[in-house]
Amino acid sequence: MNVIKFAVCSLWIAFTAVICFGSLAFKNNVQKLEKELNTINRNIQDDIKNIHVLKAEWSHLNNPARLRALAAKHISLNPIQAEQIINYSELPFNHEKSDSRKIAAKKNIFNYAEHNREIRKLTGARR
């Protein structure tokens, strides 16, 4: 009888120890996951703040008045000449099988270029 009592007590003590060890491991795992969640939430908040800063910078960089001033400072654009404008039918299309429209458009552009030196410079540039 004493042996059975001792065995039952030993089993209860072992069972209690396993439960205590399991709950301790579970608690540590939960704490680790909470720290990871807090880190992720902090990173999300930092990213949201960075997005707000980037949006503000983007709106500043795309300010039309600023862009107009930069364009005037760095790009010397001349007004469009009448010789630079051609008809829609003279444009070459890649989906057309016949090259007749392309050839006609090129001839027309080269004819305009002969009459205007500025356009000759523009047509000299290859695509």
C-alpha positions in Angstrom: 0.0 0.0 0.0 2.8 2.4 0.8 4.4 1.7 -2.5 1.2 2.6 -4.3 0.8 5.8 -2.2 4.4 6.7 -3.0 3.9 6.1 -6.7 0.7 8.2 -6.8 2.4 11.0 -4.9 5.4 10.9 -7.2 3.1 11.0 -10.3 1.3 14.0 -8.9 4.6 15.8 -8.1 5.9 15.0 -11.6 2.6 16.1 -13.2 2.7 19.4 -11.2 6.4 20.0 -12.2 5.5 19.4 -15.9 2.6 21.8 -15.7 4.7 24.4 -14.0 7.5 24.1 -16.5 5.0 24.2 -19.4 3.3 27.3 -18.1 6.6 29.0 -17.6 7.7 28.2 -21.2 4.3 29.4 -22.4 4.6 32.6 -20.5 8.1 33.3 -21.9 6.8 32.6 -25.4 3.9 35.0 -24.9 6.3 37.7 -23.6 8.6 37.2 -26.6 5.6 37.5 -29.0 4.4 40.7 -27.2 7.9 42.3 -27.6 7.8 41.4 -31.3 4.3 42.8 -31.7 5.4 46.1 -29.9 8.4 46.3 -32.2 6.3 45.8 -35.3 3.8 48.4 -34.1 6.6 50.9 -33.5 8.0 50.2 -37.0 4.5 50.8 -38.5 4.2 54.1 -36.6 7.7 55.2 -37.8 6.8 54.2 -41.4 3.5 56.2 -41.2 5.5 59.3 -39.9 8.0 58.8 -42.8 5.2 58.6 -45.3 3.8 61.9 -44.0 7.2 63.5 -44.3 7.7 62.1 -47.8 4.3 63.4 -48.9 5.1 66.8 -47.6 8.4 66.8 -49.4 6.8 65.6 -52.6 4.2 68.3 -52.5 6.9 70.9 -52.0 9.0 69.4 -54.9 5.9 69.4 -57.2 4.8 72.9 -56.4 3.9 74.4 -59.8 5.5 77.8 -59.0 8.8 76.1 -58.0 8.8 73.9 -61.1 8.0 76.9 -63.3 11.0 78.8 -61.8 13.3 75.8 -62.2 12.2 75.2 -65.8 12.8 78.9 -66.6 16.2 78.7 -65.0 17.5 75.5 -66.5 15.6 74.9 -69.7 15.6 77.3 -72.5 12.4 76.5 -74.4 11.5 78.5 -77.5 7.9 79.0 -78.7 6.6 76.5 -81.2 7.1 77.5 -84.8 4.3 76.9 -87.3 6.6 74.7 -89.4 6.9 72.2 -86.5 3.3 71.3 -86.7 2.2 68.5 -89.1 -1.1 66.8 -89.9 -2.1 63.7 -88.1 -2.2 61.8 -91.4 1.5 62.5 -91.9 2.5 60.7 -88.7 4.1 57.3 -89.1 2.3 54.4 -87.4 4.1 51.2 -86.4 1.0 49.1 -86.8 0.7 49.9 -90.5 2.1 47.3 -92.9 2.8 49.6 -95.8 5.7 52.0 -95.5 4.2 54.5 -97.8 2.8 56.7 -94.9 6.2 56.5 -93.1 8.1 57.5 -96.2 5.7 60.3 -96.9 5.9 61.6 -93.4 9.7 61.5 -93.4 9.8 63.3 -96.8 7.4 66.0 -95.5 9.4 66.5 -92.3 12.7 66.7 -94.3 11.0 69.3 -96.6 10.1 71.4 -93.6 13.6 71.0 -92.3 15.1 72.4 -95.5 13.2 75.6 -95.0 13.9 76.1 -91.4 17.3 75.6 -89.8 15.9 75.1 -86.3 13.7 72.2 -87.4 16.6 70.7 -89.3 18.4 70.5 -85.9 15.4 68.8 -84.3 15.0 66.2 -87.2 18.7 65.4 -87.0 18.2 63.8 -83.7 17.6 60.1 -84.0 15.0 58.3 -81.8 
